[in-house]
Amino acid sequence: MKRSLCWLGVALVLGLAASDALARGGRGGGGRGGGGFSRGGPARSGSFETGRVRSAPGAGSYSRARPAPQPGTRPARPAPQPATRPAQRPADQAAQRPSERPGGGTENREDWQKHREDMQDDRQKDRDKSREDWQEWGDKHHDDWDEVDWDEVEGIVVIGDDELEWDSADFLMFSVGTALTVAAFESLSYGPEPACTMTSVVVNDQSYYRCGPTWYVKGMANGEVTYVVVTPPPGF
Amino acid sequence: MRGWGAAAAALLLAVAAGAEEPAPAPERDIDPDAIALVTRMSELLGKVQTLHYVADTAYDAVQPDGQKIEFGARREVTAHRPRRIRLESTDRDGTRRTLRYDGKLLSIVNENEKAYATVERTGTLDELADYVHADLGIPTPLSELLSPDLPKLLTDEMQSARYVGAELLDGKRVDHLAFRNEEVGVQLWIEQGSAPLPRRVVIDYEGSIGEPQFRADFVTWEIAGKAPDALFRFEPPAGYERVVFVPRKRTPPTEGAQP
């Protein structure tokens, strides 16, 4: 739909687009200040256009619709591979749910009661199915995805400090374009297990940060400040 | 016997044919009065050149355990058609951001991180909104509400549009409308009288896990004011760091593309 005055709507989302990382207290560096609550979900979009709603899961809406993390499983494993994630994520099925509810405006109390019960039953099944799908996907693509808390927002993978609990060598291998929250980035060099001694250079008026073989620039993803993995600057 | 056999075969064919027929489309229930009220609101918002509003918004974030946690923010918007807008938001946790666009430069300032990003852009607010949504990945909630295409959207996309009734909201007489399709339920409260402005919006994402809700209460509306150019012009704040916008990925990164 052609948007007119979308900016009025944009205003309503500035802040709504806050990444889950902030909800985890990323700014505090400890990653726990926000109580670990997710801020994602379709309601964050504040949109009632059907198409937008359908696309909402891809905007990170369901990145947390997974079983609770299971700490204590820190296997040595390859670096995260965002590119291998399925295009059609399991949670996307929410947009394909049954639509057998009664037509609007012809309320029949009994029909609606039955409809509500059916919908609740459907939702429970969907929830269970979603968890199973996530588990299956995680098992297939990532040995311990429970621990890796991806926030894929409109194609931007944002990683919080919670994800940086494994061996330091792993998170030096993030793909170009991966974004780290400020807290995650800082934990690379200031965490209990520093991965590197962070250095910085300025090339063409742009500050680059280097941690081991990986280069970052400071960026703004979805209104939030992040550090984005980039290719080395010219001359490096 | 042949007759019975033929009848049974015909019945089987009929049943089979019936099974292949698509399910009938859900019955639609569009109240033209509801659409007319929305159209009136859209026409008003579409013809004003400068507008300003303050809104309190909230939404549910469904947690992995199913609990819905509410987050919210206060938004202040000043728009001057066709190419200027300023948006300020303050989350309940204190995070403050300001977006400015003066027809030439788009900027977003994150005060908490003392950082800003800019990009040169031209075009109308619609075009810029498309850029922000599609390229920068920033959602544009409620944009449909303020679009002149809203009546058509509601007519085309919703299965039901109903007039709930006249109500009193924050001391103002309002018309309460309700729309619904398979995915969402939308409620609008539009002020009665000569200035049919939206006063409250509630969106239920009934097709989503946990059925989260978005709410917006418009605190103030001004549609006859003026907006000085300086309001939309960006000046780098002292002591703030310039950062880059991180655009959406158009294609997945290639395997092994790490530096």
Interface residues (C-beta under 8 A of the other chain):
Chain A: M1 K2 R3 S4 L5 C6 W7 L8 G9 V10 A11 L12 V13 L14 G15 L16 A17 A18 L22 A23 R27 G34 F37 S38 R39 G40 G41 P42 A43 R44 S45 G46 S47 F48 E49 T50 R52 V53 R54 A56 A59 S61 Y62 R64 A65 R66 P67 A68 A79 Q81 P82 A83 T84 A91 A94 A95 R97 S99 R101 G103 G104 G105 T106 M119 R123 D126 R127 S130 V153 E154 G155 I156 M173 F174 S175 V176 G177 A179 V182 Q206 S207 P213 T214 W215 V217 K218 G219 M220 A221 N222 G223 E224 V225 T226 V228 V229 V230 T231 P232
Chain B: P26 E27 R28 D29 D31 L45 G46 L51 Y53 A55 T57 Y59 D60 A61 V62 Q63 P64 D65 G66 I69 F71 A73 R75 E76 V77 A79 R81 I85 L87 E88 S89 T90 D91 D93 T95 R97 L99 Y101 I108 N110 N112 E113 A115 Y116 A117 L125 D126 L128 A129 D130 V132 H133 L136 G137 I138 P139 T140 P141 L142 S143 E144 L145 L146 S147 P148 D149 L153 E157 M158 Q159 S160 A161 R162 F179 R180 N181 E182 E183 V184 V186 I203 Y205 E206 G207 S208 I209 G210 E211 P212 Q213 F214 A216 E241 V243 V244 F245 V246 R248 K249 R250 P252 P253 T254 E255 A257 Q258 P259
